[in-house]
Amino acid sequence: MTSSELWTRATADRYDAEETETSSAAVLGPTLAFLAELAGDGRALEFAIGTGRVGVPLRELGVPVVGIELSEYMAAVLRRKIDESTLPVVIGDMATTVVPGEYTLVYLVYNTITNLLTQDEQVECFRNAARHLEPGGRFVIELGVPPLRFLPPGQVAVPFDVSEQHLGFDTFDLVEQILVSHHLTRDGDDGRYRRGSSRHRYAWPAELDLMARIAGLEMERRVADWDGAPFAQDSAKHISVWRKPT
């Protein structure tokens, strides 16, 4: 039983409208190019495919894509965009669900591994990726670096977005490695804000590397963004690639 919080119908129905910037060609272009190059002539498996923000355009580029998604509501939104025969989706969690075949690429984007709220489940996610990869295949994760350096002594909250339409900040449990993302989103023109929150287990790059080793994967490269900028001590996120030995 996964610890991931289940996305509701209401959240799924408004997800695409709230992610217009991350779904733009300017943002998605480098992401799709990066993933398509790694997939090569093989197939790609997306863990937590959601509404298909990445999977659908990757399939349209000619990469055969299969998805695993925990929320039936998110998958239903994806299904409005593309049929099952073109992009199959299996309902299940990304740590244990097995789909047929082997893949040259398994990928997990947009901080989604943090939806697994225990270290054991995150390790199982790596093992599940390795299980699906063919020899020489790659597992890719996009994940933010925990912004703990912004926490002065005694403070447990870090803002990440302050705009007219949205106020967002994270609070941290430094013992359990749990962060809670809090959102106040303005709906319509009446000035009212909708409040929401989600729980995540943050992990450092070195911890992920150890999870990969446990799963039998080898570190291949780590960059700061989809354009391939070098990963440095002040990088806000990383794109990490591990390879299954031949």
Secondary structure by P-SEA (a helix, b strand, c coil): ccccccccaaaaaacccccccccccccaaaaaaaaaaaaccbbbbbccccccccaaaaaaaccccccccccaaaaaaaaaccccccbbbbbcccccccccccccccccccccccccccaaaaaaaaaaaaaaccccbbbbbbbbcccccccccccccccccccccbbbbbbbcccccbbbbbbbcccccccbbbbbbbbbbbbcaaaaaaaaaaacccccccccccccccccccccccbbbbbccc
